[in-house]
């Protein structure tokens, strides 16, 4: 190995070590469990359209903006669209930006970014994978198709944008293969992404589930004004069932959320359960068999989107009936709220800090809703 290569490797190890130190500091418990479920008594209200001027449809991902940087406004919601104007799945190219109070729904949603990135294998079709860093970077997943079918899908990529919506980096290639959803842990200049992947194996041509879905951990250097740099990519979980779908392109591991204890929860859509990956931040080997089961069955019905409540409970959005389900880390299903949006409408959801509200997309009506008392 050359001196230059040795120095580069040493620098990466040092940066990764600093990132892990920040992680251990950042993961100190911040909430105690409440006696009552978080979502009890919540009701939904539609507050915004998610359709931009180019007519993109099918909102999937949602994320809260943590800091005002560039065009990003603290507290605003970013929403990614999966479909184009003709409603072809896996061809959406826009991320819209919506204030927490919503919009008047009579016009179009404001566009944060319209992405046409030739560096993404197969094209652009923005998924539920969406995150925003405090330093002003936006990361979004792409699983592109040409005809709404998984048989025409490329492996996709993660697209990194600056605070003005310009593409600054594309993360592609193994182990990224059909990035479907994502959560991020932000330590300032270091960001850890946890990405679910749904195209491993022969899932596109199989009529039965293929147990090849993965979760990938990606360490990024995210310094403002500097092109983001990938420090490490590691598969930390395998064995999640994936199944091609005519209504959603693919069913597989979707929502992800990281607890204060370092356990990563995963919405195993096709397995109809919540899975757990222990020591997700620093594990050095992949857990098999789709992780450990936290909870399954009951009101869970095709869980897709996932986030954590302020009390540490797990909130999941059912794709099969429009319910939001609250589950404790020990697996007890505490409560559920019927959004009234019905089957096939829910994907991403988020709980902005200190709001006591849940924001969620309704892809059946191309709108944003808020769930609150």
C-alpha positions as a printed NumPy array, in Angstrom:
array([[  0.   ,   0.   ,   0.   ],
       [  1.368,   3.47 ,  -0.887],
       [  2.006,   6.177,   1.69 ],
       [ -0.85 ,   8.231,   0.209],
       [ -3.273,   5.27 ,   0.424],
       [ -2.2  ,   4.589,   4.014],
       [ -2.799,   8.214,   4.962],
       [ -6.207,   8.21 ,   3.254],
       [ -7.243,   5.013,   5.063],
       [ -6.048,   6.399,   8.387],
       [ -7.97 ,   9.612,   7.808],
       [-11.157,   7.686,   7.072],
       [-10.748,   5.612,  10.228],
       [-10.198,   8.769,  12.275],
       [-13.289,  10.476,  10.808],
       [-15.381,   7.355,  11.33 ],
       [-14.188,   7.111,  14.946],
       [-15.116,  10.737,  15.539],
       [-18.526,  10.066,  14.035],
       [-19.103,   7.108,  16.338],
       [-18.052,   9.223,  19.344],
       [-20.6  ,  11.835,  18.334],
       [-23.16 ,   9.053,  17.963],
       [-22.612,   7.749,  21.474],
       [-23.045,  11.283,  22.842],
       [-26.103,  11.967,  20.703],
       [-27.948,   8.797,  21.684],
       [-28.309,   9.666,  25.389],
       [-31.961,   9.056,  26.386],
       [-34.018,  12.25 ,  26.062],
       [-37.555,  11.108,  26.912],
       [-39.158,   8.983,  29.582],
       [-42.099,   6.757,  28.695],
       [-45.458,   8.299,  29.31 ],
       [-48.261,   6.401,  31.044],
       [-50.682,   7.046,  28.203],
       [-50.318,   6.356,  24.472],
       [-49.105,   9.351,  22.508],
       [-51.756,   9.215,  19.758],
       [-54.866,   8.647,  21.901],
       [-57.528,  11.18 ,  20.935],
       [-55.723,  12.335,  17.771],
       [-57.747,  13.184,  14.661],
       [-56.513,  13.884,  11.103],
       [-56.881,  17.127,   9.152],
       [-55.806,  17.632,   5.539],
       [-53.733,  20.819,   5.307],
       [-51.908,  20.888,   1.955],
       [-51.634,  19.646,  -1.572],
       [-48.392,  17.87 ,  -2.433],
       [-48.764,  18.31 ,  -6.21 ],
       [-46.123,  20.609,  -7.756],
       [-46.563,  22.572, -11.016],
       [-45.269,  19.638, -13.113],
       [-48.122,  17.467, -11.823],
       [-46.058,  14.829,  -9.988],
       [-48.213,  12.585,  -7.783],
       [-48.065,   9.875,  -5.129],
       [-46.282,  11.483,  -2.156],
       [-44.139,   8.9  ,  -0.379],
       [-41.402,  10.367,   1.809],
       [-41.653,  13.145,   4.373],
       [-39.061,  14.853,   6.553],
       [-38.946,  17.853,   8.882],
       [-36.388,  20.58 ,   8.148],
       [-34.237,  20.949,  11.322],
       [-32.468,  24.242,  10.481],
       [-32.954,  27.252,   8.23 ],
       [-30.198,  26.967,   5.618],
       [-30.357,  28.28 ,   2.05 ],
       [-33.873,  27.604,   0.726],
       [-34.674,  25.317,   3.663],
       [-36.85 ,  26.787,   6.432],
       [-36.786,  25.332,   9.936],
       [-39.993,  23.442,  10.684],
       [-41.095,  23.12 ,   7.051],
       [-41.957,  19.68 ,   5.671],
       [-40.264,  18.194,   2.625],
       [-42.263,  15.619,   0.647],
       [-40.965,  13.41 ,  -2.192],
       [-43.206,  12.338,  -5.087],
       [-42.904,   8.825,  -6.572],
       [-45.119,   9.237,  -9.682],
       [-45.13 ,  11.593, -12.658],
       [-48.094,  13.578, -13.979],
       [-49.388,  10.512, -15.86 ],
       [-49.302,   8.582, -12.547],
       [-46.546,   6.246, -13.735],
       [-44.889,   4.844, -10.628],
       [-41.16 ,   5.218, -10.174],
       [-40.902,   8.333, -12.345],
       [-41.486,  11.184,  -9.877],
       [-38.737,  13.807,  -9.819],
       [-39.87 ,  16.467,  -7.346],
       [-39.456,  17.296,  -3.672],
       [-41.938,  19.895,  -2.453],
       [-41.576,  22.155,   0.583],
       [-44.626,  22.881,   2.726],
       [-44.876,  25.08 ,   5.849],
       [-46.217,  23.359,   8.991],
       [-49.463,  25.302,   8.69 ],
       [-50.032,  23.869,   5.22 ],
       [-51.113,  25.707,   2.074],
       [-54.469,  26.798,   0.722],
       [-54.664,  23.701,  -1.526],
       [-55.999,  25.791,  -4.403],
       [-52.711,  25.968,  -6.307],
       [-49.561,  23.899,  -6.366],
       [-47.062,  22.958,  -3.707],
       [-43.805,  24.944,  -3.716],
       [-40.921,  23.032,  -5.288],
       [-37.695,  22.58 ,  -3.331],
       [-36.056,  20.462,  -6.027],
       [-36.796,  18.948,  -9.415],
       [-34.228,  16.228, -10.074],
       [-33.015,  14.914, -13.404],
       [-29.858,  13.062, -12.425],
       [-28.289,  10.928, -15.148],
       [-25.842,   9.473, -12.622],
       [-28.664,   7.487, -10.962],
       [-28.847,   3.986, -12.524],
       [-32.135,   3.671, -14.382],
       [-33.264,   7.272, -13.97 ],
       [-35.22 ,   9.011, -11.202],
       [-38.24 ,   7.84 ,  -9.219],
       [-38.164,   9.35 ,  -5.733],
       [-39.05 ,   6.972,  -2.901],
       [-39.985,   7.203,   0.771],
       [-36.281,   7.506,   1.646],
       [-35.918,  11.177,   2.587],
       [-33.798,  12.961,   5.19 ],
       [-32.51 ,  16.468,   5.931],
       [-29.332,  17.263,   7.875],
       [-28.725,  20.242,  10.149],
       [-25.917,  21.296,   7.838],
       [-28.402,  21.737,   4.991],
       [-28.055,  18.588,   2.893],
       [-31.13 ,  16.706,   1.655],
       [-30.791,  12.993,   0.862],
       [-33.488,  11.201,  -1.13 ],
       [-33.801,   7.678,  -2.477],
       [-34.594,   6.786,  -6.069],
       [-36.055,   3.513,  -7.377],
       [-36.811,   4.299, -11.029],
       [-39.092,   2.402, -13.418],
       [-40.329,   3.051, -16.943],
       [-43.792,   1.465, -16.707],
       [-44.656,   1.162, -12.975],
       [-43.349,  -2.422, -12.89 ],
       [-40.385,  -3.742, -10.948],
       [-39.234,  -5.631, -14.05 ],
       [-38.141,  -2.314, -15.583],
       [-36.65 ,  -0.872, -12.389],
       [-33.009,   0.043, -12.14 ],
       [-31.038,  -0.466,  -8.914],
       [-31.513,   3.191,  -8.114],
       [-29.41 ,   5.367,  -5.847],
       [-29.339,   7.94 ,  -3.084],
       [-29.267,  11.521,  -4.341],
       [-27.693,  14.222,  -2.166],
       [-28.794,  17.827,  -2.689],
       [-27.544,  21.076,  -1.193],
       [-29.769,  23.537,   0.685],
       [-30.9  ,  25.107,  -2.61 ],
       [-32.041,  21.82 ,  -4.171],
       [-29.029,  21.262,  -6.417],
       [-27.676,  17.727,  -6.833],
       [-24.153,  17.545,  -5.387],
       [-23.587,  13.793,  -5.114],
       [-25.054,  10.431,  -6.111],
       [-24.473,   7.308,  -4.01 ],
       [-24.963,   4.192,  -6.124],
       [-23.709,   0.666,  -6.555],
       [-23.506,  -2.205,  -4.113],
       [-24.84 ,  -2.412,  -1.471],
       [-27.478,   0.116,  -2.653],
       [-30.139,  -1.813,  -4.592],
       [-33.641,  -0.383,  -4.601],
       [-33.455,   2.148,  -1.731],
       [-37.009,   2.244,  -0.407],
       [-36.934,   4.128,   2.887],
       [-34.394,   5.708,   5.203],
       [-33.763,   7.423,   8.499],
       [-30.81 ,   9.601,   9.431],
       [-28.909,  10.366,  12.617],
       [-27.323,  13.787,  12.383],
       [-24.256,  14.696,  14.431],
       [-23.529,  17.988,  12.687],
       [-20.647,  17.305,  10.331],
       [-21.274,  13.54 ,  10.428],
       [-24.475,  11.825,   9.32 ],
       [-25.417,   8.156,   9.564],
       [-28.046,   6.851,   7.157],
       [-30.005,   3.629,   7.579],
       [-31.445,   2.585,   4.211],
       [-33.804,  -0.288,   3.395],
       [-33.26 ,  -2.031,   0.036],
       [-35.938,  -4.044,  -1.771],
       [-34.435,  -5.281,  -5.058],
       [-31.96 ,  -7.923,  -3.929],
       [-32.344, -11.374,  -5.446],
       [-34.832, -12.256,  -8.208],
       [-37.742, -10.386,  -6.624],
       [-38.825,  -8.786,  -9.935],
       [-39.573, -12.173, -11.527],
       [-40.811, -14.103,  -8.508],
       [-44.494, -14.655,  -7.682],
       [-43.639, -15.4  ,  -4.049],
       [-41.691, -13.377,  -1.474],
       [-37.905, -13.404,  -1.781],
       [-36.129, -13.127,   1.573],
       [-33.275, -10.933,   0.396],
       [-34.204,  -7.445,   1.634],
       [-31.459,  -5.575,   3.475],
       [-30.733,  -2.608,   5.69 ],
       [-27.555,  -0.678,   4.869],
       [-25.757,   1.743,   7.211],
       [-23.935,   4.587,   5.458],
       [-21.56 ,   6.966,   7.231],
       [-21.316,  10.391,   5.579],
       [-19.165,  13.45 ,   6.138],
       [-21.604,  16.382,   5.758],
       [-19.655,  19.618,   6.145],
       [-21.418,  22.742,   4.759],
       [-19.916,  23.888,   1.477],
       [-18.026,  20.617,   0.971],
       [-19.17 ,  17.785,  -1.282],
       [-20.44 ,  14.996,   1.037],
       [-18.046,  12.091,   1.395],
       [-18.957,   8.444,   2.065],
       [-16.858,   7.121,   4.957],
       [-18.311,   3.618,   5.13 ],
       [-21.13 ,   1.419,   3.796],
       [-22.163,  -1.696,   5.738],
       [-25.032,  -4.159,   5.441],
       [-26.36 ,  -4.533,   8.996],
       [-29.44 ,  -6.719,   8.386],
       [-30.555,  -9.271,   5.804],
       [-33.438, -11.641,   5.106],
       [-36.42 ,  -9.277,   4.824],
       [-39.168, -10.516,   2.485],
       [-39.639,  -8.611,  -0.788],
       [-42.47 ,  -9.023,  -3.277],
       [-43.178,  -7.276,  -6.586],
       [-46.463,  -5.352,  -6.421],
       [-48.705,  -3.955,  -9.143],
       [-49.988,  -1.241,  -6.781],
       [-46.764,  -0.132,  -5.063],
       [-44.038,  -1.508,  -7.397],
       [-42.624,  -3.553,  -4.512],
       [-43.418,  -4.582,  -0.944],
       [-40.473,  -4.985,   1.397],
       [-38.749,  -3.463,   4.418],
       [-39.908,   0.142,   4.505],
       [-40.038,   2.49 ,   7.508],
       [-37.005,   2.759,   9.781],
       [-36.489,   4.591,  13.089],
       [-33.562,   4.627,  15.517],
       [-34.224,   4.545,  19.263],
       [-32.196,   6.345,  21.929],
       [-30.75 ,   2.968,  22.912],
       [-29.295,   2.4  ,  19.426],
       [-31.867,  -0.173,  18.319],
       [-33.098,   0.314,  14.779],
       [-36.755,  -0.544,  14.186],
       [-37.898,  -1.626,  10.731],
       [-41.405,  -1.875,   9.292],
       [-41.391,  -5.323,   7.679],
       [-44.294,  -4.694,   5.312],
       [-44.594,  -8.102,   3.687],
       [-43.943,  -9.849,   7.03 ],
       [-46.619,  -7.674,   8.722],
       [-44.448,  -6.967,  11.741],
       [-42.042,  -4.563,  13.398],
       [-38.473,  -5.824,  13.465],
       [-35.497,  -4.703,  15.567],
       [-31.795,  -4.526,  14.774],
       [-29.837,  -4.159,  18.035],
       [-26.654,  -2.06 ,  18.225],
       [-27.383,  -0.636,  14.788],
       [-24.904,   2.218,  15.095],
       [-21.817,   0.139,  15.742],
       [-22.563,  -3.485,  14.869],
       [-19.85 ,  -5.048,  12.731],
       [-21.864,  -7.93 ,  11.258],
       [-25.291,  -8.235,   9.667],
       [-28.114,  -9.748,  11.668],
       [-29.951, -12.39 ,   9.608],
       [-33.544, -13.61 ,   9.362],
       [-34.92 , -10.053,   9.098],
       [-33.869,  -9.121,  12.62 ],
       [-35.729,  -9.704,  15.869],
       [-39.519,  -9.487,  15.996],
       [-40.825,  -6.703,  18.252],
       [-44.503,  -7.047,  17.381],
       [-46.657,  -8.648,  14.697],
       [-50.298,  -9.065,  13.772],
       [-53.032,  -7.323,  15.711],
       [-53.821,  -3.905,  14.234],
       [-50.603,  -4.   ,  12.197],
       [-51.717,  -4.393,   8.597],
       [-48.961,  -3.923,   6.054],
       [-46.906,  -1.363,   8.02 ],
       [-45.096,   1.085,   5.736],
       [-44.04 ,   4.44 ,   7.174],
       [-42.458,   4.594,  10.625],
       [-41.344,   7.202,  13.127],
       [-40.909,   7.474,  16.891],
       [-43.243,   9.287,  19.264],
       [-41.739,  11.647,  21.882],
       [-42.276,   8.944,  24.516],
       [-40.153,   6.465,  22.543],
       [-43.073,   4.434,  21.206],
       [-43.048,   3.233,  17.592],
       [-45.602,   4.753,  15.223],
       [-46.334,   2.845,  12.016],
       [-48.62 ,   3.691,   9.107],
       [-50.616,   0.762,   7.726],
       [-50.666,   0.502,   3.953],
       [-53.585,  -1.921,   3.949],
       [-56.208,   0.007,   5.932],
       [-55.115,   3.575,   6.768],
       [-54.468,   3.068,  10.49 ],
       [-51.615,   4.586,  12.507],
       [-50.52 ,   2.09 ,  15.163],
       [-48.564,   2.867,  18.34 ],
       [-46.369,   0.09 ,  19.749],
       [-44.037,   0.141,  22.752],
       [-40.38 ,  -0.898,  22.37 ],
       [-41.298,  -4.066,  24.274],
       [-43.864,  -4.942,  21.6  ],
       [-47.147,  -3.989,  23.26 ],
       [-49.611,  -2.481,  20.802],
       [-51.087,   0.411,  22.784],
       [-53.378,   2.28 ,  20.433],
       [-54.396,   2.915,  16.847],
       [-56.002,   5.827,  15.034],
       [-57.996,   5.468,  11.833],
       [-57.024,   8.296,   9.489],
       [-60.033,   7.566,   7.291],
       [-57.82 ,   7.682,   4.196],
       [-58.243,   3.982,   3.51 ],
       [-56.015,   1.268,   2.091],
       [-53.12 ,   2.249,  -0.135],
       [-52.96 ,   5.866,   1.037],
       [-50.339,   5.998,   3.782],
       [-46.565,   5.97 ,   3.449],
       [-44.236,   8.393,   5.237],
       [-44.907,  10.134,   8.54 ],
       [-42.91 ,  12.385,  10.857],
       [-43.204,  13.912,  14.336],
       [-41.462,  17.326,  14.348],
       [-39.71 ,  18.064,  17.661],
       [-41.742,  19.826,  20.357],
       [-44.966,  19.924,  18.32 ],
       [-46.965,  16.996,  19.673],
       [-48.233,  16.434,  16.114],
       [-47.856,  13.725,  13.478],
       [-47.574,  14.819,   9.844],
       [-48.332,  12.198,   7.212],
       [-48.797,  11.91 ,   3.465],
       [-52.029,  10.74 ,   1.864],
       [-50.939,   9.431,  -1.521],
       [-54.502,   8.5  ,  -2.409],
       [-55.424,  12.189,  -2.61 ],
       [-51.952,  13.706,  -3.076],
       [-52.157,  15.701,   0.139],
       [-50.413,  16.3  ,   3.449],
       [-52.322,  15.788,   6.688],
       [-51.668,  16.473,  10.349],
       [-52.75 ,  14.183,  13.183],
       [-53.288,  16.062,  16.46 ],
       [-55.606,  16.678,  19.395]])
